[in-house]
Amino acid sequence: ARPAPGPLAAAPIAGLDALAQTLEEFRAWWLTEPSLDDGQVAGRLAPRGAEGAALMVLVDHPEAEDRDMLLSGPQGRLLAAMFGAMGIGPDQAYIAACLPRHMPLPDWAALDAAGLGQVVRHHIALARPQRLLVFGRHISPLLGHDPAKSAEPLRQFVHENASIPLLMAPGLATLAGRPRNKAGLWQAWLDWTG
């Protein structure tokens, strides 16, 4: 009897040893590099915002409803309402996703093994935000955190001699369906920015 096949591993992302050195070059690479998504380039969305923003928002992937702009669907409207309550203008935030297009149920461990974590960490370093707000606790391994070694959530993103204050939050889809989580995030935000 043959053993059952294991899960398919994601193909390694090409060019990890020579990633773009500017945010503009990274955005172009993000939209066109075939190995970033098993050869699929259609439906990708670029991050938006300016380098050095007061806040960088990182989500797992674009919404299924996104067409021309990252987070332009219901989750984006929720985020815009949160920005209003937080006193953050549209030009004060840099918005990015870990994946270039919507991907239901991604295998995060396989994607990290293929090099996605390195890409995400490099992206944050290029964006140089003053603070980092991450929606989706499953993203923390891509940021270099090993939940098996520490159950404590990340509080700082440390990469290439830079340290950025970090707040982990439930995913936007989770927040939209659970008002109690919104209240918890609001209190965490006040504590974090207080």
Salt bridges, closest charged atoms under 4 A:
ASP37 OD2 - ARG101 NE 2.32
GLU51 OE2 - ARG128 NE 2.87
ASP60 OD2 - HIS61 NE2 3.98
ASP60 OD2 - HIS138 NE2 3.26
GLU152 OE1 - ARG155 NH2 3.92
GLU160 OE2 - HIS159 NE2 3.19
